[in-house]
Amino acid sequence: MAGCRGALCCCCRWCCCCGERESRTPEELTILGETQEEDDEILPRKDYEKGRRYEVVKWIMVFAIGVSTGLVGLFVDFFVRLFTQLKFRVVETSVEECSEKGCLALSLLELLGFNLTFVFLASLLVLIEPVAAGSGIPEIKCYLNGVKVPGIVRLRTLACKVLGVLFSVAGGLFVGKEGPMIHSGAVVGAGLPQFQSISLRKIQFNFPYFRSDRDKRDFVSAGAAAGVAAAFGAPIGGTLFSLEEGSSFWNQGLTWKVLFCSMSATFTLNFFRSGIQFGSWGSFQLPGLLNFGEFKCSDSDKKCHLWTAVDLGFFIVMGVIGGLLGATFNCLNKRLAKYRMRNVHPKPKLVRVLESLLVSLMTTVVVFVASMVLGECRQISSASQSGNDSFQAQVTSEDVNSSIKTFFCPNETYNDMATLFFNPQESAILQLFHQDGTFSPITLALFFVLYFLLSCWTYGMSVPSGLFVPSLLCGAAFGRLVANILKSYIGLGHIYSGTFALIGAAAFLGGVVRMTISLTVILIESTNEITYGLPIMITLMVAKWTGDFFNKGIYDIHVGLRGVPLLEWETEVEMDKLRASDIMEPNLTYVYPHTRIQSLVSILRTTVHHAFPVVTENRGNEKEFMKGNQLISNNIKFKKSSILTRAGEQRKRSQSMKSYPSSELRNMCDEHIATEEPAEKEDLLQQMLERRYTPYPNLYPDQSPSEDWTMEERFRPLTFHGLILRSQLVTLLVRGVCYSESQSSASQPRLSYAEMAEDYPRYPDIHDLDLTLLNPRMIVDVTPYMNPSPFTVSPNTHVSQVFNLFRTMGLRHLPVVNAVGEIVGIITRHNLTYEFLHGRLRQHYQTI
């Protein structure tokens, strides 16, 4: 055998020391480049037919998500309209009677009774499921960014969200139902393909598809886009919203599915709304919950234009003002949110209900008093009755006439403040966009200030609430005020007031949410007027740039207040001064390829990590450790087989290049064949591979990592073999996948991919595991279930490269592995957040 060493190292293909094929070990077959077929296959291969079937089922599910989201929007719209009409019919009748009898206080009490009851019900629903509060867009943005928010896509959350927003809007709060529609669509997208729910445990379907986080995230993206499409009748805008504001990980095949889902939601809602309201089934007259109507000059006014090149200058100024107003809104709302977190949320839940009732009380009183006292009687323009045919084709003349309020005003006049306050918000927006009758500048200014403050106070409290419609209405009042000033005081008679109202709405909404591409397309689709594309885009860009100079968008602010590790689109240029070794977590919690059950249970119960590196130790006297200990022997054998696999790959490469085998292959041959004196000069890789480390006392693979380890013990060299998830380890323990020390690891039961994913997405918890059913001395072989080839980076990799890889590939864990295959740290989402990177950058500057 001693004579074979030189020949093997120089020319392995003629090695004569390994015996015949029948007696060769798997390690020897690996060196010779031969493979041994496995009888059993753990992970199923997707053949062509199965792949096609999977794709067809995915398209069907996307269509079902769109239809279901449209039906959810129909349900919300129908009952909001029903409750709002009932409330206003009773209160308006009372106001008309009491205006003559002098009992307006009774009318106020009736309005308070309706609003407080509805808001109280909405608050109770949030107590049942707290994540149903707010618009849900920050939470869905976090989910699509890769952060799992507990309970955000549950069926109970959907029920509380839908019913809660219904009562919030009907209760007269300055909130919208469009934002919660996005959340509702995302919940439908997450739950429908799973065919199971915690709330309905008894209902179980054997549906084997889409049992991964990536599939679920794709469906949530489609559902969120469908929610936008149903809310605004903007399927393209919904797709862009999901891409721009939501999803962090996107692929080309997903774009077409998301657009198809958005189209399905839009036309489902349009079909049923048109049939229910107009009785003309199949006419498709009402594309979304919020309809802006058609912008068109009166036929009698030949000088009128929707907008001209001169108006672009005014639009830019309005964008700047809208950005400033949006930044002010976000600043005030952030202070309110911090106050709630310190003084309201720690207290009993009843305090949150009381806060909601207080806001409802104040809003109702302001609306009633302002409508009765602060309004002015304005002349109804004849053009609004005869020259707005195209608009009435969209919203019908009946809706226009019914939305004009004549409280305390003589015939042919209307109360401008009551017309804005005593209407559903959608009707008030239509009045500002299309009502040719003038609104008093004082009325518009007072309405804007009151609405600005109350909507800022309302957003963030414990009721389901959206921000799109309040922002649009507030901005429309600002734009209409600008138009009145330009007409009355500067003498620009050519301008179209509806256009300025629309641009004002876009400017304020853009200043609050800081969206550009998707919001531009949403507004264009909502107006059905492509000529507005340029002014809307310019206004939104200017508003975003102005607002970003002061603070972030409202959704990003609330994400930051929750402390969610949200990843931005890219890192700053100066972050390239850092390397992966500067930001990684070097203190690792790991498992061995063969680990005792007691060690796994200890690791899982004392940590909250979602994945663990699978490693083996680099020891100099491994043969002594292998004696009399089957567990240690199995771990060392696995490490050697892994190195032999790489050696076999290098052998093939050396044959193709007609060169000598690598130093790693020579190193492994040295261990299997009689040794000779090493060459005087060895390459660097050979020296690194042959490093020897003294075993540390009381450190064996059957012991879990200890907090009492010294720094030398904690950071000893570890050969990296792969990653295994917490859910996989718990599943193996629950199903009893293990073997005894007296048996071979081949006797361990094997689970198929379907069995491993059976409990997705709610895997068992390690704390619920009955330890009396487990033998702590049994051994678990995790190698068939780990990911042997995860993405890894070198310690010297630039942070920008690490960030791009982590974000674009949708990773949760990124091991840092050095040149000799040793894991030196791990990078998670926390290590790539804005705050963490800046903290490490400051440390870097201090060490220079």
N, C-alpha and C positions, 0 to 999 in steps of 0.2 A: 504493500500500500504506500510505503514511503516513496517508492519510485514513481508513483503516478502523479505526484504533486506538480512537478515541473511540466509534464505534458498536459495536465488539465488546465493549468494556468495559461499555457501558451496556446493550446488548441483543444478546447473542451469537447469538440464534436467527436474526438477519437478517444475519449476517456475510457479506460478499461477497468477502472476500479469500482464501478457501481453495480456490476453483476448484470444478470439478464432482466428483461422487462418485467417478468412475472414476479420477481423478488424485489423490485425497486420500490422505495417508499415514496409517498407523495412529494416530499421535499426534493428527492433525487429526480423525480419526473419533472419538477418545476425547473430545476437547473438545466435539464436536457431540453427544455422547451416543449415538453409533451404535457398534455392535459388529461385529466381523468374526469369522465362524465359523471355528473351527480344524478342519482336516481330521483330524488325528490326536489321539487322547486318550490321555494317559499313564496316568492313574489310572482304572481301570474303574469305571463306575457300577453300583451294586447295584440291579438291578430287583427287582420285587416277588417273582417266583418264586425268584430267587437268594437273597433275604433269607429266605424261608420255608425253603428247603433248608438254608441255613446254620443256622437255628434248630433244625431237626429234627436235624441232625448234632450240634449242641451238646448236645441232650438225650440222644442216644444215647451220646455220649462221657461225659457225667456218670454215666449208668447203668453204663457199663463201668468207670469209675474206682471207683465204689462196690463193684461185684462183685469187682474185682481186689483192692481193699484188704481186703475180707472174706476172700478166699482167702489173702492174705498173713498175716492174723491167724490163720487156721486152721492154716497151716503152722507158724507159731511156736508156737502152743499145743500142737499135736500132738507136736512133737519135744521141747519143754520138759517136757511131761508124761511122755513116754517116757523121757528121760534121767534125770529126777528120780526116777521110780518105780524105775528100774534101780539108781540110786545108793543110795537109802534101803533098798531091799530087801536089797541086799548088806550094807550097813553095819549095819542093824538085826539081821539074822541073826547077824552077827559079834559084835555087842554082847551079844545074848542068850547066845551060847555062851561068850564071854570073861568075862561077869559071873560065871560059875561057875568058870572055869578061871583067872581072874586075868590075862588077856592083853588088857586094854583098849587098851594101847598099839598093838597090831596093828590094832584097829578104827580107831583114830585115823589110823594110816598109810594104811589103805584109803580113809578119807574124804578125807585129804589128796591121795591119788593121783587120785581122781576130780576134786576141785575144782581142783587145780592144772593138770591137763590141760585141763579146759574153759576156765579163765581164760587159759591160755597161748594156746589157739586163738583166743579172743576178742581178745587183744592183737595177735596176728599179723594178724588181719583189719583192725584199726585202723591198723597200719603200712602196709597196702596202700592204704587210703583214710582219711587222718587225720580228715576231717570226719565220719566215721561214729562218732566218739567222743561220749560223752555222750548226752543225750536227743534232741538235735536241735531242741528247741523254740525255744531262743534263735536258732538259725540260721534256722529257718523264719519266726520272728517278724520277723527282719531282712529276709528276702526279701519277705515280704508288706508290709513297711513301705516297700519300694522300693529296698532295697540288694541288689545281686547278690553273693552269697557264692560264690566259685569252687568248683565241684564239688558244691554242696549238693544238687542235684536230678539227679545223674547215675545211670545204671543201675548202675554199679559201686558207688556209694555205697549204693544200695538193697540189693544183694547182701551187702555187708560189714555193713550195719546189721542185716539180718534174721538172718544167720548169727551175727553177733557177739552180739546180745542173747540169742539162743537159748543160746549157750554161757555167757554171763555169768550168766544166771538159773540155768541148770542147774549152774553152778559154785559155787553157794551164796553169791555176793556179795549184799549187801543193796541190790539194784537191782530195778527193775520193768521189765516189757516194755510198759507202756502208753504211756509217753513216746515211745520209739522207734517205736511204732505210728503216732503222729501224723506223725513224720518220714517214715516209710515211705509213708503215704498221700499225703503231699505230693509225694514223688518220683514215685509212680504218676500223680498228677494232672498233674505237669509233663511226664512223658515219654510217656504213652499217646497224647495227642492229636497228638504230633509225628510218630509212626510212624518214628522214627529215633533212633540212639544212637551216641555216639562209640565205645562198647565193641563195637558191632556195625556197623562201617562198611560191610560188604558187603551188609547188608540195607537196601535203600532202597525206599520207597514214594512214589509220586507223590500226596501228600495235600495239596491246596492250601489247606486251611482252617487257621485259628488261627495265623497267622504274625505275631503281634504280642505284645509284652510284656504288654499288658492282658489278652488272652485267656489267656495262660499263667498270669498271676497269679490270674485267676478260677478256673482249674482247680486250681491249687495250694491255694487256699482251700477248694475242695470236697474235695480229697484229705485235707487236714489235718482237716477236720470229719469225714470218713469214718473217719479213724484214731481219733478220740475215740469215735465211735459204736461202732466195732468193739471198742474196748478196754473200754468201760463199758456197752455196750448202751443208749446214750443218744443217739439221733439229734438230738433237740432241743437237748440240751446240747452236742453237737458243733457244731451250727450256731451257737449262741451263743458257743462257744469261738472259733470262727474269726472271729466278728465282734468279740468283746471283746479277745481276746489276740493275734489274728493280723493280720487285714486292716486296712490303713490306708485303703484306698479301697474303698468299698462302694456298690453300687447296688441298687435294689429288685428288679430282675429276677434278681439273683444269689441272693437269699435262698431263693427257691423251688427253684432248681437245687441249691443246697448241701444243703437239707433232703432233697430227693429222693436225692441221692448218699449222705447219711448213712443214710437208710432202707434203701437198697440194700445198703450195707455191713453194717448190723446184721442184716438178715434173711438175707443170704447166710451170714454166720458162724453165726447161730442155726440155720439149716437143716442145715448140715453137722455142726456140733457135736452137735446133738440126735440126728441120725441115727447118727453114729459112736459116741457114748458110750452112748446108750440104745437104739439100733436102731429108733427110732420116727421114721422120716423124715416130715417135714412137721409135727411136733408143736410145734416152736419152744419148747423148754423152757429153753434156755441162751442168753440174749440177748447176753452179752458175755464177754470174757476174764475179767473180774472180776465175780463175782456175790456180792452182799451177802446174798442170801437174803431171806426174808420175816420181818418183825418182827411178832410176835404173842404176846400173853400166853398163858400156859397156861390151858386151860379150867377147871382145878381151882382156880385162884387168882382169886377174884372181886374182890379188892381191887386187883388189878394194873391199871395204866394205862400206856400207852406214855410219856406225859408229861402233866404238869398245868401250870396257870398258875404255881404256886409254883416249879416247876422252871426257869422262864425266868430267874429270878434267878441260879440256879447256872450256867445256860448262859452268861449274860453274863460271869460271873466266869471260867468256863472259856475264853471267847473272849479275855479279857484275858490270861490265862496262856498260851493258845495263841499269841497275838501276840508275847508276850515270848519264848517258847521258839523261835518261828519266827525272830524277829530275831536271837536268839543263834545259831541254826543257820546263818543266812545270814552273820553276821559271821565265824564260825569258818571256814565254807567259803570265804569271800572271802579270808581270810588264807592258807588252804591253796592256793587257786588262784594267788595272787600268788607264793607260795613255789615252786610248780611252774613258773610262768613264768620265774622267775629261776634256779632251780637244777636243774630236771629237763628242761624242753623244749630249752634250748640244748645239752644233752649228746647223745651218740649215742642213736639210737632204742631201742637195747637197754635203756637205763636206764628207759624208760617200761614196757617189758615186765617188768623186774625189780620196779618199784614195784607193778605189778598183782599179781605173784606174791606180794610181801610182804604186801599187803593181804589177799589170799586166804588166805595162811598164818595171819595173825593172826585173821581172821574164823573160819576153821575151828577153830582151837584154842579160841577163846572159846566158840563154839557147843558144841563137844564137852565141854569142861570144865564150863561152866555147866549143861549138861543133866545131866551125871553127878553133879555135886557140889552145886550150889546149889539144885536143885529140891526141892520138898516133895511128899509123897504126900497127895493130896486125895481125899476121898470122891466117887465118881461119883453124881451126883444121880439119883434115880429119875425125876424130871420130865424129865430129858434123854432118857430112853428111851421115855416114854409121852406126854408133853405137848407135844412139839414136832413134831406131825404135819405142820403146814403148812411148817415149815422143811425137814423131810425130803422133802416133796414137791418142794422146789426142788433140794436137793443130795443127796438120797437118804440113807437111814439108813446105808448102807454107807460112804459118804464120811465121815459123822460119826464112826462107830465107828473107822474106820481112822486118823483123824487124832488119836486119843487115844493117847498113849504111856505105857506102864506101866513104864519103866525103873526097876529096883531097888525096885519098889513091890509090895505084896501084892495079892491079889485084891480086886476092887471099888474099887480106888483107882487113881489115875493120877499121873504125874509132871508137875506143872503147867509147870515150866520146859522140860522136854523137849517137851511138847506145843506150846509156842510156838516153840522153836528148831529142833526136829527135824522140821519140816513145811514144805511150800511156804508162801510168805508169804500166799497167798490162803486157804489152810486155816487159818493162824493167825488171820487177820482174822475168819473165820467163827467160830472158837472164842471169840474175845473178844466178838463180837456176839451169839452165840446159845447158848453153853454155859452151862447153868444151874448147873453145878458151880462152886464158888468157886475163885478164884485167890488165892493168898496175897498180901497187900499188899507183903511184902518181895520176893516173886518178881516182881510187876508193876513195882516200883520199880527193881529190878536190871535187869530186861529192858529197861525204858525207857531207862535210862542207857547200857547197853551198846549198844543198838540205835541210839540217838541219836548216839553218838560214832562208831560204825563206819560208819553210813550217811553221816554228814557227811564222813568220811575217803574214802569210796568215790566219792561223786559228784564228778565232775570229772577222774578219772583216765582213762587211755587204754583204755577199754572202752566199748562201747555200754551205756548205763545210763539207766533212768528213775527218777523221784523220786516219782511218785504213790503207788505201793504202799508203799514204805518209810515215807513220811510218814503214810499212812493207818494202817499197823500201829503205828507209834510213837505216834500220837495215840490210837488205840484202846486201847493199854495205859494211857495217861494217863487216858483217860475211865473205863476200867474200875477204875482205882485210886481215882478220885474216888468212884465208885459204891460200892466196898467200904468206903471211909472213912465215907460218909454212912450206909450200912446198919449197919455194925458199931459205930461210935463215936458217931454222932449219933442213931441209932435211927429213921431214916426208912425204914420197911419198905415203903412203897408204891412206891418208885422201881423202874424197870425198868433193869437193868444194861446191856442191849443198847443202849438209847437213849443212855445216858451214854457208852458206848464209841463210838457213832456221832458224837455231838456232839464228843467229844474228838478223833476222827479229823478231823472237819471243821475244828475250831479249829486244830489243828497244821498241817494242810495249807494252810489259808487264811493262817496266819501265815508260811508259807514261800513260797508262790507268789503271794499277794495277789490272788487272783481272787475275784469275788463272784457276779455274775449266772450265768455259765456253770457255775461249780462248784456253786452251789445246785441248778441244774436237773440236773446230772450226778448228784449224790448222791440227789436225789429219784427220778430215773428208775432209778438202781441199786437203791434200796431198794424201789421200787414202792409207796411209801407217801406219799401227798400230804400227810398230816397233819404230816409232818416239815418241811414247807416253811417255816413261820414260825421254829421254833427254829434250823434250819440257816442261814437267811438272817441272822437276828440274830447268830448266833455268827460267821459269816464276816465280817460288817460290822465287828463289834467287834474281831475278830482282825486284820483289815486296817488299821483305824484305829490300833490299838496298834502293830502292826509298822511302819507307815509313819512313826511318830514317831521311829524309830531308823534305819531304812535302807530300801532298796528290796527288791522281791521278788527271788527267787533268779535268775530268768531275766533280769531287767533288770540285775542285778549282773554276770552273765557277759557280757551284751551290752556293758556299759560297759568291762569288762576287755579285751574284744577291740578296743575303740576304734571301734566301728561308729557312724556318725552316724545314730542312730535318732531319729525325730521323735516327740515326745510328742503327746498329744491336743490340747493347746492351750498357748498361751504364758501367762506370768504377766502380771498386770495392769500391773506397772511397766514391762514391755517396750514399752508404747505411748509411752514417752518417746523411743523410737528411730524413725527413719524408714528407708525402703528405702535411701536414700543413705548411711546410717550403717553398714549391714551388707553392702552390695554389694561385689563385687570390681571395682574400676575398671580394673585392668590387664588389658586384653582381648587375646585371640588370635583373630583374625578372618580371613575370606577375602573376596575380591571376587566379584562375580557372574561375571566371566570371569577366571580365574586360570591361570597357567602350571603345568604338571605339576611342575616343579622346586620351585615355591613350596609346592604342596600336599604333596609328599613331605617337604619340610623341616618344615612345620608339623606333620604327622602324626607324624613321627619324633622330634621334639623336645618334644612335649607329650603329656599323657595325657587331655586333655579329651575328653568324649564328644559335644560339640556345639560348633559355631562360629557366631557371628553372621555374616551376609552383609551387607556394608556397602559404601558408596561414600563417597569423600571429598568434602568441600565445598571447592571451589577457586574462586577469582575469575576466573582466566584459562583456563577449560576449553577454549575454542576453540583456544588455542595448544597445549595438551596433545594435542588430538585430531589435530593435523596429523602425518601420517607414522607414526602408531602405531595399528595396528588394535586392539590389546588395550585400550589406554586409551580409544580411541574407543568400543568396545563397552560398556565399563563406564559411561562418561558417558551414552551413549544409553539404557542401561537405567535409570539414575537419573532421567533426564528423563521417560522413559515412565512410570515409577512415579509421579512427581509429577503428570504429566498425567492419569493414572488418577484420582488423588485430586481433581484440578481438575475433571474431568468429573463426578465424583460431587457436588462442590459446586455445579456448574452446574445439575444436575438439582434439587438442593435449593433453589437460588435461584429456579428457575422455578416450583417448586411453592409457594414462599412469596412470589412476585412481588416479589422484592427484587433488589438488584444482586449480581453475582458476588463471590465472596470475594477477599480480597487475594492469596491464593495463585494463583487463576485469573488475576488481572490480572498477577501477576508472571510467569507462564508465557507469557502473551500478549505481554508485553514482550520476551521472548527470541525469539519467532517473528515478530513484526511490528515494523515500523520504530518506533523509540523516539520519545517526546516528552518534554517536560519533566515530571518527576513533580510531583504535587501538593505543596503546601507542607506539609500535615499528612497523614501516613500513620499507619495504625494500627500497634500494636506488633507484630502478627504479620508485617506486611509488612517491618518493619525487621529482624526476626529472620531472615526468609527471605532477605533480601538482604545478609546479612553476608558479607563477603569475607575470605578468609584467604590469606595469602601462601604459595605452595608451598614446602615444605621441601626442602632439597637432597638429591638422590639417593633420594627417596622416590617410587616408582612402583608402580602396582598389580601389576606382575609380580615384585615383591620381597616376600619373606615378612617378617613383623615381626621386628625384631632386638632383642636384649638390649642393644645399644649405643645405642639411641635415647635421646635426651634426654627429660626430662619433657614439654617442649613438643611434641616429636614424638609421644610415646606417647599423649598425651591430646588430640590434635587432634580437631575435630568430625567425626563419622562418621554418615552417614544410614543408618538401620537398615532392612533390607528383608526379613529372615527368618532362620531357623535351619536349619542343615543338620547332620546327624549324622555322626560319624566313620565309622560303618559304611557310610553312603551314599557318602562320599567314597572310601573304600577300594574299594567295589564298582565305582564309576565308573572308578577307575584300573585295577583288575584286568580289567575288560571293555573297556578301551581306548576309553572314551567321551570323545572330544576332537576338536578340529579345528585345522587349521594357520592361521597368521596370514594367509596369502594367501587363505584361504577365508572364506566367511560362516559365522556361528555356526549357521545353518540346516542346514549340511552335517553337523553333529555327529550321530552315531547316537543314537537314542532307545531307552530301556529302558522296558518296561512295569512295572507294579506287581509282577506275579508274578516277573519277572526280578530286580527289586531285592530281593525278599524270599526269593529261592530258597535262599540260604545261611543263613537264620534257623534257629536262634538263634546259630549259630557262624559269624560273618562272618570273612573272611580278615584276617590281621594284616598291618599295613603293613610290618613287619620281614621278613615272608616274601615280599615282593613282589620280583620280579626286575626291577631297574632297567634292565638291558640291553635289555629289551623295550619300554621307553618312551622317547619322544623328549622330553627335558626342555623343549624350546621349544614344544611343543604346548600348546594352551589348552583348558581345561575350562569349559564353561558349566554352572554349578550351579543356575541359576534354575529349570529345570523340575522339580527334585527337592527343593528346599528347602521348608520350611514357611513360606509367606508371611504367615501370620497367627497366630503363636503368642501365648500369653498374655503380656501385658506389664503393668508397673506404672509409675506415676509415681515420680520420686525422693522425693516428699513423702508417699508412702503409708505409713500406720502399719504397724508390724511385725506386729501381730496380723492385719491384713487380708492382708498378704503371706503369713503363715504359713497362714492358713485356705485361701487360694487354692492355695498350693503343695501342701498336704496333701490337700485334698478332691478336687482335680483330678488328683492323681497325677503331678505334674510332676517333671522332673529339672533343668530349666533355666528361669529366669525372667528375661528381659531387663528392664532398667530403661531406659525411653525417656522423654525429656523432651517438652516441649510442641511442639517443632518437628520431631519425628521422629528425633532424634539419640540413638543409644545411648550411655549414660554409664556403664553397668556391667552386671553380670550376677549373679544370685543362684542359688546351688546349694544342695543339701542341707547341705553343710558350713556355710554361712552361717546356717542356722536351727537348729543344734544348741544344746543347753542351755549347754554350755561357751562356745561362741563368742558367743552372745547376752549372756551375763553378762560376758564380757570386754569387749565393746563398751559395755555399760551402765556398767561401771566407768570406761572411758575418757570416756564422756559426762559422768559426774559430775565427773571431774577437770578437764574443760574449762569447766565452769560457773563 
